[in-house]
Amino acid sequence: MTDDNRDPVGSRPELGDSLDDRLLAFSETLIRYTEVIAAVVLGVLFAVGVFDLALQIVQSAVAGAITDPLVVVGFIDTALLLLIIVEVYQTVLAYTHESDTRRIVRLVIYTGVIAMVRKAIIFRTGEYATESAALLAAGAYTLIILGLATLLVVERRS
């Protein structure tokens, strides 16, 4: 005996808007608002980071340390970190606007490339306990960068 008030699987009765449907709608709304809040937080972090970078540059110029290569590398590190924030922000926006998966994947790859270039720029062998540990880290960074570059080429061609 069939009952027209059951869902296609026949496991539970429908009441118009079932509790499951309402909970799913609430969770979708919650996720959407959380994505918007994350985008706002990332925007604020980016603004603070830009202000901080400008302040660091001015302070280094006044102190005469602006020509120190390590100081300049620190500026580049901060700038690349800011670019990572921008890429993550763009990814959150793509999720919020329900962009196609290909665009989201491209943004994630770009974020990974920027992050790994940043790691390569600030890489110092002296930060590791042994030479073999530094070599292992450098090899791992190289593999990740090559993997990301390969993904980027494949994504561009398809």
N, C-alpha and C positions, 0 to 999 in steps of 0.2 A: 504494500500500500504506500503510495507516494503522497507527500504533503507539499503543497505549493508554497508554504511558508518556510521552507528550508532552503539553505544555500545550495549551490550546485553539488557540493560534496555530500550534503545531507547530514552534516555533523551537528549543526546548531540552528535554532530558529532565528529568522530575521525579525527585527522590530523596527523597520524603517532605517533609522540610524542606529546601528548596533553599538554596543559598548566598544567593541574592537575598532569599528570605524571611527568613533569619536576619539578613542585613545590614539589611533594612528594619525588622525588629523591634528590632534594636540601635539604629538611628537614632531610632526612635520613643521608646525608653527614654531615650536620650541627650537628646533634645529635652525630654522631660517633666522630667527631673532639672534641666536647664538652666533651664526655666521656674520650677521651685521655687526654685532658687538665686537667680534674678533677683527673685522675690517676696521672699525673705529679705533680699537686698541693699537693695531698695527700702524694706522695713520698717525696716531699720537706718538708712538715710539719712533717713527720715521722723522717726524718734526723735531722731537727732542734730540735725536741723533744728529740731524743736520745742524741744529744749534750748537750742540756739543762739539762737533767737528770744527765748525767755524771758530768757536771759542778756543779750541786747542791750537788751531793754526795761528790765530792772533797772539795767543800767549807764547807760542814758540817763536814767532817773529820778533816779539818784544824782547824775549830772553836771549835772542840770537842763536837759538838751537834749530832754526828752520832748515839749516843746511846739513844737519846731522842725518846721515842715511837711515839710521834706525828710527828717527822721528818721522821721516818721510814714509818709511815702510808702515809705521803705525797709522799714519793718515790714510794710506792706501788700504790697510786692513779695515779701518773704520768705514771708509767709503764703500768697500766691497760688502761689508756687513749691512750697510744701508741698502745696497742693491738687492741683497738677499731678502731684506724686509719688504722691499718693493715687489719682488717676485712672489713672495708668499702672499702679500696683499692681493696681487693680481690673481693668484690661484683661488683665494677665498672669494673674490668677486666673480670669478668664472663659475665656481660652485653655486654662488648665490643666484647668478643669472642663468643657471642651468645650461651653461655652454656645452658644446659638444666635447666628448671625451678626448678627442685628438688635441684640442686646444689646451685642455687641462694637463694632459701628458706632456705637451711641449713646454708648458710653464714649469712643471716639476723638473724636467730635464734641465732647463735653463737655470733653475735654482741650484740644482746639483752641480752644474758646471761652475757657476759663480762661487759656490761654497768650496769646491775643490781647488779652484784657482787661488782663492784666498788662502787655503791651507798650504798650497805650494809656495806662495809668496812669503808667508810668515814662517815657513819651515826652517828650523835651526837644529843642526845635529847636536849642539851642546845641550839641548833640552832632554836628551835621552841618556840613560844610564850607561849604555854601551854602544859601540859602533854598530854592532849587529842589530840592536834594537832600532837605531836610526835608519839603517838600511832596510829593515823589514817595513818600517813605517813608510819610507820613501817608495818602496816597491808597491805597497798597498795603495798609496795615493796615486801612483802611476796607473795601476790596474783600474782603479775607479775612474780616473780621468779618461783613459782609453775606452772603457765601457760606456761612459756617458757620451763621449764623442761619437762612438759607433751608433749609439741610440739616436743621437741627433742627426747623423747622416741618413740613417734608415728612415727616420720620421720625415725628413725633408724630401726624400725620394718618393715616398709613398703617398 
